[in-house]
Amino acid sequence: MSVSTASEKQSSWAILEKRAHERCALRGTKLTPLRLSVLRALWSANEPVGAYDLSDRVGIEAGGRRMAANSIYRVLLLFTELGLVRRVESRQAYVVARDGDPGSDMFFLCDGCGAVTAIDQPQLAALLTSQASALGFRPHHQVVEVAGQCRTCAESQSIKEQT
């Protein structure tokens, strides 16, 4: 397991912020202070976060004013369209997209600690597209979520069972 230093963490935020500015500019929109606050709150959470929780987090950052959930949803929709965040459907929550993530929504969800790991698996996406085509089905969105236990939780459970 690797541990991020404070400077590495700040560097990853700077990279994400720059990417957000670039993608907003390409879209012809601005990365407003509200949008930036939502992105920063989601980034700092290090876990999937729902719109209402983000509303609270952004409100605390803004001095206690809770943001309207519909405003948060609009920002999340924009960021999803820009490829900056991904929606974890089964948790009705969002995570920051990895740099270079082509947009496939494939997640491993830990039932123990709540960790979510996004993966890029173009072969699986292609297989799903092929199967849909064979059925005459035209998907507009693909999401694959696998629930179970992460390595840490499985090892912890194994240790508990041995004692």
C-alpha positions as CSV (number, residue, x, y, z in Angstrom):
1,M,0.0,0.0,0.0
2,S,1.4,3.4,-0.9
3,V,0.9,6.5,1.3
4,S,0.6,9.9,-0.4
5,T,2.6,12.7,1.0
6,A,1.0,16.2,1.4
7,S,2.8,17.5,-1.6
8,E,1.7,14.5,-3.8
9,K,-1.9,15.1,-2.6
10,Q,-1.7,18.8,-3.4
11,S,-0.1,18.0,-6.8
12,S,-3.0,15.6,-7.6
13,W,-5.5,18.4,-6.7
14,A,-3.6,20.8,-8.9
15,I,-3.7,18.4,-11.8
16,L,-7.5,17.8,-11.4
17,E,-8.2,21.5,-11.1
18,K,-6.2,22.2,-14.3
19,R,-8.0,19.4,-16.1
20,A,-11.4,20.9,-14.9
21,H,-10.5,24.3,-16.2
22,E,-9.4,22.9,-19.5
23,R,-12.5,20.8,-20.0
24,C,-14.8,23.6,-19.0
25,A,-13.1,26.0,-21.4
26,L,-13.4,23.4,-24.3
27,R,-17.1,23.2,-23.5
28,G,-17.4,27.0,-23.5
29,T,-18.3,27.3,-19.8
30,K,-16.5,28.4,-16.7
31,L,-15.2,26.6,-13.6
32,T,-17.1,28.8,-11.2
33,P,-16.3,29.0,-7.5
34,L,-19.4,26.8,-6.7
35,R,-18.3,24.2,-9.3
36,L,-14.8,24.3,-8.0
37,S,-16.0,23.8,-4.4
38,V,-18.1,20.8,-5.4
39,L,-15.1,19.2,-7.2
40,R,-12.8,19.9,-4.3
41,A,-15.3,18.4,-1.8
42,L,-15.7,15.3,-3.9
43,W,-11.9,15.0,-4.5
44,S,-11.1,15.4,-0.8
45,A,-13.8,12.8,0.3
46,N,-11.8,9.8,-1.2
47,E,-15.0,7.8,-1.3
48,P,-18.3,7.9,-3.2
49,V,-20.4,10.9,-2.1
50,G,-24.0,11.7,-2.7
51,A,-25.4,15.0,-3.7
52,Y,-26.9,15.8,-0.3
53,D,-23.7,15.0,1.5
54,L,-21.8,17.2,-1.0
55,S,-24.3,19.9,-0.4
56,D,-23.5,19.8,3.3
57,R,-19.7,19.6,2.7
58,V,-19.8,22.6,0.3
59,G,-22.0,24.5,2.7
60,I,-19.5,24.0,5.6
61,E,-16.8,25.3,3.3
62,A,-18.9,28.3,2.4
63,G,-19.5,29.2,6.0
64,G,-22.4,27.0,7.0
65,R,-24.9,27.7,4.2
66,R,-26.2,24.4,2.8
67,M,-26.2,24.5,-1.0
68,A,-29.4,23.5,-2.8
69,A,-29.2,19.9,-3.9
70,N,-30.5,20.7,-7.3
71,S,-27.5,23.1,-7.8
72,I,-25.2,20.3,-6.7
73,Y,-26.9,17.8,-9.2
74,R,-26.5,20.3,-12.0
75,V,-22.7,20.6,-11.3
76,L,-22.4,16.8,-11.0
77,L,-24.2,16.4,-14.3
78,L,-21.8,18.8,-16.0
79,F,-18.7,17.1,-14.5
80,T,-20.0,13.7,-15.5
81,E,-20.5,15.0,-19.1
82,L,-16.9,16.4,-19.0
83,G,-15.5,13.1,-17.7
84,L,-14.4,14.6,-14.4
85,V,-16.6,12.5,-12.2
86,R,-18.3,9.1,-12.4
87,R,-21.6,8.1,-10.9
88,V,-21.7,4.9,-8.8
89,E,-25.3,3.9,-9.7
90,S,-26.0,1.5,-6.9
91,R,-24.8,3.9,-4.2
92,Q,-26.4,7.0,-5.9
93,A,-23.0,8.7,-5.3
94,Y,-20.1,10.1,-7.3
95,V,-16.4,9.7,-7.4
96,V,-13.7,11.7,-9.2
97,A,-12.7,10.1,-12.5
98,R,-9.1,8.9,-12.8
99,D,-7.0,10.8,-15.3
100,G,-7.1,9.1,-18.6
101,D,-10.3,7.2,-17.7
102,P,-12.1,6.8,-21.0
103,G,-15.5,6.9,-19.3
104,S,-16.3,3.3,-18.7
105,D,-18.3,2.9,-15.5
106,M,-16.9,-0.3,-14.0
107,F,-16.5,-0.5,-10.3
108,F,-15.6,-3.0,-7.6
109,L,-17.6,-2.0,-4.4
110,C,-16.5,-3.2,-1.0
111,D,-19.4,-4.1,1.3
112,G,-17.1,-3.9,4.3
113,C,-15.3,-0.5,4.2
114,G,-17.2,1.1,1.3
115,A,-14.2,1.5,-0.9
116,V,-14.8,1.9,-4.6
117,T,-12.3,1.0,-7.2
118,A,-12.9,2.1,-10.8
119,I,-11.3,0.0,-13.5
120,D,-10.8,0.4,-17.2
121,Q,-11.7,-2.8,-19.0
122,P,-12.3,-2.1,-22.7
123,Q,-12.6,-5.8,-23.5
124,L,-15.6,-6.1,-21.2
125,A,-17.2,-2.9,-22.5
126,A,-16.7,-4.2,-26.1
127,L,-18.3,-7.6,-25.1
128,L,-21.3,-5.8,-23.6
129,T,-21.7,-3.7,-26.7
130,S,-21.4,-6.8,-28.9
131,Q,-24.0,-8.7,-26.9
132,A,-26.4,-5.7,-27.0
133,S,-25.9,-5.4,-30.8
134,A,-26.6,-9.1,-31.2
135,L,-29.9,-8.6,-29.3
136,G,-30.8,-5.5,-31.4
137,F,-30.5,-3.5,-28.2
138,R,-29.1,0.0,-28.3
139,P,-27.6,0.9,-24.9
140,H,-27.2,4.6,-24.0
141,H,-25.1,3.9,-20.9
142,Q,-23.1,1.0,-19.5
143,V,-22.5,0.4,-15.8
144,V,-20.9,-2.7,-14.3
145,E,-20.7,-2.8,-10.5
146,V,-19.4,-5.8,-8.6
147,A,-20.1,-5.9,-4.9
148,G,-17.9,-7.9,-2.5
149,Q,-15.0,-7.5,-0.2
150,C,-11.7,-5.7,-0.9
151,R,-8.4,-7.4,-0.1
152,T,-8.0,-5.5,3.2
153,C,-11.5,-6.4,4.5
154,A,-11.1,-10.0,3.3
155,E,-7.8,-10.3,5.1
156,S,-9.3,-8.7,8.3
157,Q,-12.2,-11.1,8.2
158,S,-9.8,-14.1,7.7
159,I,-7.8,-13.0,10.8
160,K,-11.0,-12.6,12.9
161,E,-12.1,-16.1,11.8
162,Q,-8.8,-17.6,12.8
163,T,-9.0,-16.2,16.3
